[in-house]
Amino acid sequence: MIMSTSDSHQINRLLTALRWSQPRLAAYVGVSQQTISRWIVSGKISSAPAQRLLDQLESDLAAGRIVADAAEPSTAVQAQGFASAHGGA
């Protein structure tokens, strides 16, 4: 899957809006920091579940369900995000 320009900007918007680092976003999505960096530089993403997680994170931020500069994502939050992206509860 190739990200459109707006999708590439989505990662930067999230990093800025949440005041998260690349490693923090990577922990939430379940990928390495290098993967986040590669997505930003290349504009390409090979993971539909990761894209769904980014979309959900952006939606949660817009709805006020997550606040900027929140504590490091907990294991429970990461698991919930992963489950949501993979069609789980």
Secondary structure, 3 states (H helix, E strand, C coil): CECCHHHHHHHHHHHHHHCCCHHHHHHHHCCCHHHHHHHHHHCECCCHHHHHHHHHHHHHHHCCCCCCCCCCCCHHHHHHHHHHHCCCC
